[in-house]
Amino acid sequence: MKKVYFFKGLLTLIFCLLIVSSTATAKELSSTEANKYYKFKDNGNAISIVSYIGSESKVTIPDKINGKKVTKILENAFTSNKSIKKVVMGKYIVSIGWFAFCNCINLEALVLNQGICVLEDDSFANTGLVSVDFPDTLQRIGFLSFDGNTKLTTLKFAGDAPQILQKSFGEVLSTSLPLLKTIEIGKSATGFDDGAWNLSGLSQFFVTVEDRESTPRKAITLKAKDIEYTANGNNLTITSYLATYPDIIIPKTIAGKKVAYIGKGAFCDCGTLRSVQFGANVREISESAFENCANLEAVQFNYGLKYIQTAAFQNTQIKDLVIPSTVSVINCFAFNNVSTVETLTFYGDAPKIGGDTFGINWWGDPMPKLKQMDIPKNATGYDGDYWQNRNLTAIVSRMSATIGADKAKSKLLITINLKEK
């Protein structure tokens, strides 16, 4: 009888351990489950991890808590944790804050997600990491981010060079990364011979390898399973993006209803997103809809779009902007801090614009890389107060006024030239 009880107890213990383990590594957690492992902050549209209070050696950051995406790990969240040996990032993480994993001396393995954009200062300083794979979505590695990683032997970069400071990997490489042997970069990767990379001393470790992805990624037409949405009559509003496709097409209809509105913050902080083509029924792109999509470099707006609201594309990497004649309002900060724009084309009269629609300040050139701005020959409004009184002369002076009728009326969605990585 004692043996029976012993085995029953053992089975119960194993079952409990499995429950704890599965909860700790679950992709989605309820608030109650998450409170066992994390202190977190609800930002309305997303969740930020404030601190880790668990004791597991292997930690998987959840994709969602309470149905909301976990997008950020804040400063000092795991600082000086001695129990963690491996961390796997959730698929929606876009940034890791200052000192987040600093002094986690037993942290040996790190799995960064496709979509991560920023590793802030000292984020992984003084850890036990042996190797790190950086996805092609990574945009910036902060000051001393990997300083003092004395066991680190290998770095691998899947894409172009992220921005670094001269000392992102330590004050003196021979002491901060004494075992570093190899830095793998793709044969078509760019940026590793520029600026801080040249001064960092890291180039001596470069080894060129075959690119990890040799063909362009195909744009995916979104389906109901890829989004959250609300319906109002025959119209539909996308409220949240659930997938991680890099290149997407927003269709005319979903679930039999017209996709008319892109809701507030619907795609905000999506680090994987690289290009968007808008379906013919989209009427409004709401506040912060694509804000902080740090890898978004191409958009194709539809004829019929009327409103681009506040901060809709703030902090993105868009290179070519084509505004259909149907757009009547581009609100404040809509394209703020999008310094990558090279061409800007309007197919109609000047839309009403808000303060700092195209620039981060009122005194500098808001689009320093802009080569040309085209408007129709008979267009009106570009000499009005909304344009001339906001120090946009740097843009207006580049108007070529050579384009003809609104091509967007008959133009099919362009196949965006997706960059091969």
FIVOZA-858077 format. One record per residue (C-alpha): residue number from 1; residue in one letter; x negated, y negated, z negated. Coordinates in nm, 3 decimals. Example, Ala and Ser with C-alpha at 12.3 -4.5 7.8 and 13.67 -1.06 7.14 Angstrom:
(rec 1, 'a', (-1.230, 0.450, -0.780)) (rec 2, 's', (-1.367, 0.106, -0.714)) 
This chain:
(rec 1, 'm', (0.000, 0.000, 0.000)) (rec 2, 'k', (-0.284, -0.237, -0.082)) (rec 3, 'k', (-0.431, -0.174, 0.265)) (rec 4, 'v', (-0.096, -0.265, 0.423)) (rec 5, 'y', (-0.081, -0.594, 0.231)) (rec 6, 'f', (-0.444, -0.661, 0.315)) (rec 7, 'f', (-0.384, -0.620, 0.687)) (rec 8, 'k', (-0.065, -0.825, 0.672)) (rec 9, 'g', (-0.256, -1.102, 0.495)) (rec 10, 'l', (-0.539, -1.081, 0.746)) (rec 11, 'l', (-0.297, -1.106, 1.039)) (rec 12, 't', (-0.125, -1.404, 0.877)) (rec 13, 'l', (-0.461, -1.577, 0.828)) (rec 14, 'i', (-0.560, -1.515, 1.189)) (rec 15, 'f', (-0.223, -1.644, 1.308)) (rec 16, 'c', (-0.260, -1.961, 1.101)) (rec 17, 'l', (-0.611, -2.017, 1.230)) (rec 18, 'l', (-0.487, -1.980, 1.587)) (rec 19, 'i', (-0.214, -2.236, 1.522)) (rec 20, 'v', (-0.465, -2.483, 1.374)) (rec 21, 's', (-0.707, -2.424, 1.659)) (rec 22, 's', (-0.443, -2.463, 1.927)) (rec 23, 't', (-0.313, -2.780, 1.762)) (rec 24, 'a', (-0.662, -2.928, 1.743)) (rec 25, 't', (-0.718, -2.868, 2.113)) (rec 26, 'a', (-0.366, -2.930, 2.242)) (rec 27, 'k', (-0.329, -3.152, 2.544)) (rec 28, 'e', (-0.026, -3.319, 2.390)) (rec 29, 'l', (0.042, -3.377, 2.022)) (rec 30, 's', (0.334, -3.511, 1.826)) (rec 31, 's', (0.268, -3.793, 1.580)) (rec 32, 't', (0.289, -3.545, 1.293)) (rec 33, 'e', (0.031, -3.312, 1.451)) (rec 34, 'a', (-0.197, -3.598, 1.556)) (rec 35, 'n', (-0.198, -3.747, 1.206)) (rec 36, 'k', (-0.386, -3.437, 1.084)) (rec 37, 'y', (-0.684, -3.523, 1.302)) (rec 38, 'y', (-0.671, -3.889, 1.400)) (rec 39, 'k', (-0.581, -4.236, 1.297)) (rec 40, 'f', (-0.446, -4.398, 1.609)) (rec 41, 'k', (-0.295, -4.720, 1.737)) (rec 42, 'd', (0.019, -4.743, 1.949)) (rec 43, 'n', (-0.029, -5.020, 2.206)) (rec 44, 'g', (0.318, -4.992, 2.355)) (rec 45, 'n', (0.231, -4.822, 2.683)) (rec 46, 'a', (-0.065, -4.620, 2.554)) (rec 47, 'i', (-0.249, -4.487, 2.249)) (rec 48, 's', (-0.599, -4.574, 2.123)) (rec 49, 'i', (-0.793, -4.346, 1.888)) (rec 50, 'v', (-0.903, -4.551, 1.586)) (rec 51, 's', (-1.083, -4.279, 1.390)) (rec 52, 'y', (-1.123, -3.904, 1.361)) (rec 53, 'i', (-1.034, -3.748, 1.024)) (rec 54, 'g', (-1.058, -3.378, 1.114)) (rec 55, 's', (-1.343, -3.136, 1.044)) (rec 56, 'e', (-1.357, -2.918, 1.358)) (rec 57, 's', (-1.686, -2.859, 1.538)) (rec 58, 'k', (-1.518, -2.860, 1.881)) (rec 59, 'v', (-1.284, -3.151, 1.949)) (rec 60, 't', (-1.061, -3.203, 2.253)) (rec 61, 'i', (-0.917, -3.553, 2.270)) (rec 62, 'p', (-0.546, -3.508, 2.353)) (rec 63, 'd', (-0.403, -3.633, 2.680)) (rec 64, 'k', (-0.099, -3.769, 2.500)) (rec 65, 'i', (0.031, -3.841, 2.154)) (rec 66, 'n', (0.406, -3.874, 2.112)) (rec 67, 'g', (0.443, -3.869, 2.491)) (rec 68, 'k', (0.211, -4.168, 2.543)) (rec 69, 'k', (-0.125, -4.151, 2.719)) (rec 70, 'v', (-0.439, -4.164, 2.506)) (rec 71, 't', (-0.653, -4.411, 2.702)) (rec 72, 'k', (-0.920, -4.544, 2.465)) (rec 73, 'i', (-1.152, -4.437, 2.187)) (rec 74, 'l', (-1.218, -4.746, 1.979)) (rec 75, 'e', (-1.537, -4.864, 1.812)) (rec 76, 'n', (-1.682, -4.646, 1.533)) (rec 77, 'a', (-1.408, -4.382, 1.578)) (rec 78, 'f', (-1.645, -4.084, 1.524)) (rec 79, 't', (-1.953, -4.265, 1.391)) (rec 80, 's', (-2.189, -4.048, 1.181)) (rec 81, 'n', (-1.964, -3.742, 1.195)) (rec 82, 'k', (-2.187, -3.444, 1.116)) (rec 83, 's', (-1.943, -3.162, 1.194)) (rec 84, 'i', (-1.882, -3.226, 1.565)) (rec 85, 'k', (-2.083, -3.018, 1.812)) (rec 86, 'k', (-1.874, -3.056, 2.128)) (rec 87, 'v', (-1.630, -3.322, 2.253)) (rec 88, 'v', (-1.399, -3.290, 2.553)) (rec 89, 'm', (-1.230, -3.612, 2.665)) (rec 90, 'g', (-0.860, -3.621, 2.747)) (rec 91, 'k', (-0.781, -3.684, 3.111)) (rec 92, 'y', (-0.652, -4.040, 3.058)) (rec 93, 'i', (-0.949, -4.183, 2.865)) (rec 94, 'v', (-1.085, -4.495, 3.038)) (rec 95, 's', (-1.321, -4.640, 2.778)) (rec 96, 'i', (-1.526, -4.536, 2.477)) (rec 97, 'g', (-1.596, -4.816, 2.231)) (rec 98, 'w', (-1.903, -4.950, 2.053)) (rec 99, 'f', (-2.077, -4.697, 1.826)) (rec 100, 'a', (-1.789, -4.452, 1.884)) (rec 101, 'f', (-2.014, -4.142, 1.857)) (rec 102, 'c', (-2.327, -4.310, 1.724)) (rec 103, 'n', (-2.527, -4.096, 1.477)) (rec 104, 'c', (-2.326, -3.780, 1.550)) (rec 105, 'i', (-2.654, -3.592, 1.517)) (rec 106, 'n', (-2.504, -3.245, 1.578)) (rec 107, 'l', (-2.313, -3.341, 1.892)) (rec 108, 'e', (-2.468, -3.117, 2.159)) (rec 109, 'a', (-2.210, -3.109, 2.440)) (rec 110, 'l', (-2.001, -3.384, 2.597)) (rec 111, 'v', (-1.737, -3.341, 2.871)) (rec 112, 'l', (-1.640, -3.675, 3.023)) (rec 113, 'n', (-1.316, -3.691, 3.217)) (rec 114, 'q', (-1.266, -3.796, 3.577)) (rec 115, 'g', (-1.127, -4.144, 3.515)) (rec 116, 'i', (-1.366, -4.270, 3.249)) (rec 117, 'c', (-1.480, -4.622, 3.340)) (rec 118, 'v', (-1.677, -4.773, 3.053)) (rec 119, 'l', (-1.914, -4.648, 2.784)) (rec 120, 'e', (-1.969, -4.941, 2.549)) (rec 121, 'd', (-2.284, -5.039, 2.358)) (rec 122, 'd', (-2.441, -4.770, 2.134)) (rec 123, 's', (-2.147, -4.538, 2.207)) (rec 124, 'f', (-2.366, -4.222, 2.208)) (rec 125, 'a', (-2.682, -4.344, 2.037)) (rec 126, 'n', (-2.869, -4.096, 1.816)) (rec 127, 't', (-2.685, -3.776, 1.903)) (rec 128, 'g', (-2.800, -3.421, 1.975)) (rec 129, 'l', (-2.684, -3.420, 2.338)) (rec 130, 'v', (-2.885, -3.197, 2.571)) (rec 131, 's', (-2.729, -3.295, 2.907)) (rec 132, 'v', (-2.460, -3.532, 3.033)) (rec 133, 'd', (-2.254, -3.523, 3.355)) (rec 134, 'f', (-2.122, -3.864, 3.459)) (rec 135, 'p', (-1.814, -3.863, 3.688)) (rec 136, 'd', (-1.795, -4.089, 3.993)) (rec 137, 't', (-1.537, -4.311, 3.822)) (rec 138, 'l', (-1.787, -4.446, 3.569)) (rec 139, 'q', (-1.841, -4.820, 3.617)) (rec 140, 'r', (-2.062, -4.931, 3.329)) (rec 141, 'i', (-2.297, -4.794, 3.062)) (rec 142, 'g', (-2.353, -5.041, 2.782)) (rec 143, 'f', (-2.655, -5.160, 2.586)) (rec 144, 'l', (-2.840, -4.876, 2.405)) (rec 145, 's', (-2.551, -4.638, 2.483)) (rec 146, 'f', (-2.784, -4.335, 2.486)) (rec 147, 'd', (-3.070, -4.463, 2.276)) (rec 148, 'g', (-3.235, -4.211, 2.047)) (rec 149, 'n', (-3.112, -3.895, 2.220)) (rec 150, 't', (-3.430, -3.703, 2.151)) (rec 151, 'k', (-3.295, -3.369, 2.280)) (rec 152, 'l', (-3.158, -3.500, 2.610)) (rec 153, 't', (-3.318, -3.327, 2.912)) (rec 154, 't', (-3.077, -3.383, 3.204)) (rec 155, 'l', (-2.847, -3.654, 3.342)) (rec 156, 'k', (-2.621, -3.596, 3.642)) (rec 157, 'f', (-2.435, -3.866, 3.836)) (rec 158, 'a', (-2.152, -3.761, 4.068)) (rec 159, 'g', (-2.113, -4.099, 4.237)) (rec 160, 'd', (-2.280, -4.434, 4.292)) (rec 161, 'a', (-2.485, -4.594, 4.018)) (rec 162, 'p', (-2.281, -4.744, 3.734)) (rec 163, 'q', (-2.387, -5.082, 3.603)) (rec 164, 'i', (-2.646, -5.056, 3.329)) (rec 165, 'l', (-2.856, -5.291, 3.123)) (rec 166, 'q', (-3.230, -5.247, 3.127)) (rec 167, 'k', (-3.212, -5.085, 2.784)) (rec 168, 's', (-2.893, -4.877, 2.820)) (rec 169, 'f', (-3.096, -4.560, 2.762)) (rec 170, 'g', (-3.323, -4.701, 2.495)) (rec 171, 'e', (-3.580, -4.965, 2.414)) (rec 172, 'v', (-3.868, -4.739, 2.518)) (rec 173, 'l', (-3.786, -4.428, 2.721)) (rec 174, 's', (-4.077, -4.224, 2.591)) (rec 175, 't', (-3.938, -4.247, 2.238)) (rec 176, 's', (-3.564, -4.274, 2.302)) (rec 177, 'l', (-3.548, -3.984, 2.553)) (rec 178, 'p', (-3.874, -3.795, 2.502)) (rec 179, 'l', (-3.749, -3.468, 2.660)) (rec 180, 'l', (-3.581, -3.619, 2.967)) (rec 181, 'k', (-3.690, -3.427, 3.278)) (rec 182, 't', (-3.426, -3.476, 3.548)) (rec 183, 'i', (-3.170, -3.731, 3.669)) (rec 184, 'e', (-2.963, -3.585, 3.953)) (rec 185, 'i', (-2.816, -3.829, 4.206)) (rec 186, 'g', (-2.632, -3.761, 4.532)) (rec 187, 'k', (-2.815, -3.811, 4.858)) (rec 188, 's', (-2.566, -4.076, 4.973)) (rec 189, 'a', (-2.535, -4.245, 4.632)) (rec 190, 't', (-2.603, -4.618, 4.625)) (rec 191, 'g', (-2.716, -4.863, 4.358)) (rec 192, 'f', (-2.984, -4.656, 4.187)) (rec 193, 'd', (-3.254, -4.874, 4.342)) (rec 194, 'd', (-3.097, -5.201, 4.230)) (rec 195, 'g', (-3.152, -5.439, 3.941)) (rec 196, 'a', (-3.172, -5.283, 3.599)) (rec 197, 'w', (-3.222, -4.934, 3.739)) (rec 198, 'n', (-3.551, -5.046, 3.891)) (rec 199, 'l', (-3.660, -5.200, 3.562)) (rec 200, 's', (-3.541, -4.923, 3.333)) (rec 201, 'g', (-3.811, -4.669, 3.416)) (rec 202, 'l', (-3.545, -4.404, 3.483)) (rec 203, 's', (-3.627, -4.382, 3.854)) (rec 204, 'q', (-3.929, -4.164, 3.781)) (rec 205, 'f', (-3.686, -3.883, 3.689)) (rec 206, 'f', (-3.462, -3.907, 3.997)) (rec 207, 'v', (-3.393, -3.586, 4.190)) (rec 208, 't', (-3.176, -3.610, 4.500)) (rec 209, 'v', (-2.915, -3.335, 4.538)) (rec 210, 'e', (-2.632, -3.259, 4.780)) (rec 211, 'd', (-2.326, -3.472, 4.717)) (rec 212, 'r', (-2.072, -3.294, 4.501)) (rec 213, 'e', (-1.791, -3.394, 4.732)) (rec 214, 's', (-1.863, -3.422, 5.102)) (rec 215, 't', (-1.517, -3.493, 5.243)) (rec 216, 'p', (-1.270, -3.774, 5.177)) (rec 217, 'r', (-0.987, -3.703, 4.937)) (rec 218, 'k', (-0.641, -3.696, 5.091)) (rec 219, 'a', (-0.377, -3.943, 4.971)) (rec 220, 'i', (-0.098, -3.766, 4.780)) (rec 221, 't', (0.268, -3.869, 4.809)) (rec 222, 'l', (0.407, -3.895, 4.457)) (rec 223, 'k', (0.691, -3.670, 4.344)) (rec 224, 'a', (0.922, -3.686, 4.044)) (rec 225, 'k', (0.689, -3.464, 3.839)) (rec 226, 'd', (0.406, -3.717, 3.881)) (rec 227, 'i', (0.584, -4.009, 3.714)) (rec 228, 'e', (0.823, -4.121, 3.446)) (rec 229, 'y', (1.105, -4.342, 3.572)) (rec 230, 't', (1.434, -4.508, 3.496)) (rec 231, 'a', (1.728, -4.540, 3.737)) (rec 232, 'n', (1.968, -4.828, 3.785)) (rec 233, 'g', (2.233, -4.754, 4.043)) (rec 234, 'n', (2.060, -4.660, 4.366)) (rec 235, 'n', (1.725, -4.807, 4.257)) (rec 236, 'l', (1.444, -4.653, 4.059)) (rec 237, 't', (1.165, -4.806, 3.848)) (rec 238, 'i', (0.838, -4.620, 3.796)) (rec 239, 't', (0.755, -4.667, 3.427)) (rec 240, 's', (0.450, -4.443, 3.387)) (rec 241, 'y', (0.204, -4.252, 3.605)) (rec 242, 'l', (0.148, -3.898, 3.478)) (rec 243, 'a', (-0.089, -3.754, 3.740)) (rec 244, 't', (-0.456, -3.832, 3.807)) (rec 245, 'y', (-0.469, -3.832, 4.186)) (rec 246, 'p', (-0.727, -4.085, 4.311)) (rec 247, 'd', (-0.541, -4.178, 4.629)) (rec 248, 'i', (-0.162, -4.205, 4.626)) (rec 249, 'i', (0.136, -4.298, 4.841)) (rec 250, 'i', (0.441, -4.434, 4.665)) (rec 251, 'p', (0.735, -4.295, 4.867)) (rec 252, 'k', (1.054, -4.470, 4.980)) (rec 253, 't', (1.266, -4.253, 4.753)) (rec 254, 'i', (1.230, -4.022, 4.456)) (rec 255, 'a', (1.514, -3.805, 4.328)) (rec 256, 'g', (1.742, -3.955, 4.592)) (rec 257, 'k', (1.693, -4.314, 4.471)) (rec 258, 'k', (1.500, -4.603, 4.624)) (rec 259, 'v', (1.164, -4.672, 4.458)) (rec 260, 'a', (1.223, -5.046, 4.421)) (rec 261, 'y', (1.018, -5.148, 4.117)) (rec 262, 'i', (0.677, -5.065, 3.973)) (rec 263, 'g', (0.734, -5.120, 3.601)) (rec 264, 'k', (0.530, -5.309, 3.344)) (rec 265, 'g', (0.198, -5.135, 3.283)) (rec 266, 'a', (0.307, -4.828, 3.481)) (rec 267, 'f', (-0.042, -4.752, 3.618)) (rec 268, 'c', (-0.239, -4.967, 3.372)) (rec 269, 'd', (-0.584, -4.833, 3.269)) (rec 270, 'c', (-0.575, -4.550, 3.524)) (rec 271, 'g', (-0.944, -4.491, 3.584)) (rec 272, 't', (-0.901, -4.225, 3.852)) (rec 273, 'l', (-0.691, -4.440, 4.083)) (rec 274, 'r', (-0.879, -4.549, 4.397)) (rec 275, 's', (-0.613, -4.641, 4.654)) (rec 276, 'v', (-0.237, -4.707, 4.665)) (rec 277, 'q', (-0.001, -4.729, 4.960)) (rec 278, 'f', (0.340, -4.875, 4.875)) (rec 279, 'g', (0.661, -4.732, 5.018)) (rec 280, 'a', (0.900, -4.947, 5.220)) (rec 281, 'n', (1.150, -5.002, 4.937)) (rec 282, 'v', (0.917, -5.155, 4.677)) (rec 283, 'r', (1.049, -5.502, 4.594)) (rec 284, 'e', (0.852, -5.597, 4.282)) (rec 285, 'i', (0.522, -5.502, 4.121)) (rec 286, 's', (0.565, -5.592, 3.756)) (rec 287, 'e', (0.339, -5.739, 3.491)) (rec 288, 's', (0.008, -5.553, 3.438)) (rec 289, 'a', (0.131, -5.269, 3.661)) (rec 290, 'f', (-0.222, -5.185, 3.784)) (rec 291, 'e', (-0.426, -5.389, 3.538)) (rec 292, 'n', (-0.766, -5.246, 3.439)) (rec 293, 'c', (-0.761, -4.979, 3.711)) (rec 294, 'a', (-1.135, -5.024, 3.732)) (rec 295, 'n', (-1.184, -4.803, 4.039)) (rec 296, 'l', (-0.889, -4.930, 4.244)) (rec 297, 'e', (-1.045, -5.061, 4.564)) (rec 298, 'a', (-0.771, -5.041, 4.829)) (rec 299, 'v', (-0.401, -5.134, 4.835)) (rec 300, 'q', (-0.153, -5.133, 5.124)) (rec 301, 'f', (0.149, -5.351, 5.046)) (rec 302, 'n', (0.482, -5.293, 5.220)) (rec 303, 'y', (0.691, -5.534, 5.424)) (rec 304, 'g', (0.982, -5.616, 5.191)) (rec 305, 'l', (0.771, -5.672, 4.879)) (rec 306, 'k', (0.878, -6.001, 4.715)) (rec 307, 'y', (0.711, -6.038, 4.376)) (rec 308, 'i', (0.363, -5.960, 4.246)) (rec 309, 'q', (0.383, -6.042, 3.877)) (rec 310, 't', (0.142, -6.156, 3.605)) (rec 311, 'a', (-0.189, -5.964, 3.585)) (rec 312, 'a', (-0.051, -5.697, 3.818)) (rec 313, 'f', (-0.397, -5.620, 3.965)) (rec 314, 'q', (-0.621, -5.793, 3.714)) (rec 315, 'n', (-0.963, -5.632, 3.662)) (rec 316, 't', (-0.962, -5.410, 3.970)) (rec 317, 'q', (-1.209, -5.364, 4.258)) (rec 318, 'i', (-0.989, -5.444, 4.560)) (rec 319, 'k', (-1.189, -5.536, 4.871)) (rec 320, 'd', (-0.928, -5.634, 5.130)) (rec 321, 'l', (-0.600, -5.808, 5.049)) (rec 322, 'v', (-0.319, -5.828, 5.305)) (rec 323, 'i', (-0.008, -6.013, 5.182)) (rec 324, 'p', (0.315, -5.955, 5.382)) (rec 325, 's', (0.531, -6.253, 5.478)) (rec 326, 't', (0.809, -6.130, 5.247)) (rec 327, 'v', (0.604, -6.203, 4.933)) (rec 328, 's', (0.740, -6.524, 4.777)) (rec 329, 'v', (0.567, -6.522, 4.435)) (rec 330, 'i', (0.222, -6.416, 4.318)) (rec 331, 'n', (0.219, -6.491, 3.948)) (rec 332, 'c', (-0.051, -6.595, 3.700)) (rec 333, 'f', (-0.365, -6.378, 3.687)) (rec 334, 'a', (-0.222, -6.133, 3.942)) (rec 335, 'f', (-0.564, -6.092, 4.106)) (rec 336, 'n', (-0.771, -6.240, 3.826)) (rec 337, 'n', (-1.125, -6.106, 3.793)) (rec 338, 'v', (-1.109, -5.925, 4.127)) (rec 339, 's', (-1.440, -6.064, 4.246)) (rec 340, 't', (-1.482, -5.788, 4.506)) (rec 341, 'v', (-1.234, -5.931, 4.761)) (rec 342, 'e', (-1.399, -5.977, 5.101)) (rec 343, 't', (-1.099, -6.052, 5.324)) (rec 344, 'l', (-0.770, -6.220, 5.238)) (rec 345, 't', (-0.486, -6.226, 5.493)) (rec 346, 'f', (-0.142, -6.387, 5.465)) (rec 347, 'y', (0.126, -6.307, 5.722)) (rec 348, 'g', (0.366, -6.584, 5.621)) (rec 349, 'd', (0.401, -6.921, 5.454)) (rec 350, 'a', (0.217, -6.979, 5.129)) (rec 351, 'p', (0.375, -6.788, 4.840)) (rec 352, 'k', (0.420, -6.968, 4.511)) (rec 353, 'i', (0.121, -6.892, 4.288)) (rec 354, 'g', (0.061, -6.927, 3.916)) (rec 355, 'g', (-0.240, -7.048, 3.723)) (rec 356, 'd', (-0.559, -6.853, 3.787)) (rec 357, 't', (-0.381, -6.618, 4.025)) (rec 358, 'f', (-0.706, -6.549, 4.210)) (rec 359, 'g', (-0.976, -6.646, 3.963)) (rec 360, 'i', (-1.108, -6.604, 3.614)) (rec 361, 'n', (-1.163, -6.977, 3.573)) (rec 362, 'w', (-1.070, -7.313, 3.721)) (rec 363, 'w', (-1.416, -7.440, 3.804)) (rec 364, 'g', (-1.602, -7.164, 3.990)) (rec 365, 'd', (-1.543, -6.980, 4.316)) (rec 366, 'p', (-1.270, -6.728, 4.220)) (rec 367, 'm', (-1.364, -6.491, 4.502)) (rec 368, 'p', (-1.739, -6.519, 4.557)) (rec 369, 'k', (-1.755, -6.240, 4.817)) (rec 370, 'l', (-1.468, -6.370, 5.029)) (rec 371, 'k', (-1.581, -6.400, 5.389)) (rec 372, 'q', (-1.258, -6.504, 5.557)) (rec 373, 'm', (-0.901, -6.603, 5.480)) (rec 374, 'd', (-0.646, -6.574, 5.762)) (rec 375, 'i', (-0.303, -6.736, 5.785)) (rec 376, 'p', (-0.054, -6.777, 6.072)) (rec 377, 'k', (-0.103, -7.083, 6.294)) (rec 378, 'n', (0.224, -7.246, 6.190)) (rec 379, 'a', (0.217, -7.145, 5.824)) (rec 380, 't', (0.318, -7.404, 5.565)) (rec 381, 'g', (0.250, -7.459, 5.196)) (rec 382, 'y', (-0.121, -7.389, 5.177)) (rec 383, 'd', (-0.188, -7.760, 5.131)) (rec 384, 'g', (0.068, -7.788, 4.851)) (rec 385, 'd', (0.014, -7.847, 4.482)) (rec 386, 'y', (0.012, -7.481, 4.385)) (rec 387, 'w', (-0.287, -7.425, 4.608)) (rec 388, 'q', (-0.487, -7.748, 4.619)) (rec 389, 'n', (-0.450, -7.844, 4.253)) (rec 390, 'r', (-0.593, -7.517, 4.123)) (rec 391, 'n', (-0.942, -7.561, 4.264)) (rec 392, 'l', (-0.874, -7.307, 4.537)) (rec 393, 't', (-1.048, -7.518, 4.799)) (rec 394, 'a', (-1.327, -7.260, 4.801)) (rec 395, 'i', (-1.072, -7.016, 4.942)) (rec 396, 'v', (-0.866, -7.256, 5.150)) (rec 397, 's', (-1.175, -7.388, 5.328)) (rec 398, 'r', (-1.231, -7.041, 5.470)) (rec 399, 'm', (-0.895, -7.023, 5.643)) (rec 400, 's', (-0.935, -6.924, 6.005)) (rec 401, 'a', (-0.563, -6.969, 6.092)) (rec 402, 't', (-0.597, -6.733, 6.386)) (rec 403, 'i', (-0.360, -6.443, 6.318)) (rec 404, 'g', (-0.030, -6.403, 6.495)) (rec 405, 'a', (0.308, -6.271, 6.389)) (rec 406, 'd', (0.366, -6.058, 6.082)) (rec 407, 'k', (0.222, -5.724, 6.186)) (rec 408, 'a', (0.344, -5.568, 5.864)) (rec 409, 'k', (0.700, -5.550, 6.000)) (rec 410, 's', (0.617, -5.281, 6.249)) (rec 411, 'k', (0.288, -5.156, 6.116)) (rec 412, 'l', (0.294, -4.807, 5.971)) (rec 413, 'l', (0.112, -4.744, 5.646)) (rec 414, 'i', (-0.256, -4.767, 5.721)) (rec 415, 't', (-0.471, -4.464, 5.658)) (rec 416, 'i', (-0.704, -4.628, 5.414)) (rec 417, 'n', (-1.070, -4.570, 5.481)) (rec 418, 'l', (-1.144, -4.359, 5.177)) (rec 419, 'k', (-1.503, -4.365, 5.069)) (rec 420, 'e', (-1.686, -4.036, 5.083)) (rec 421, 'k', (-1.851, -3.955, 4.756)) 
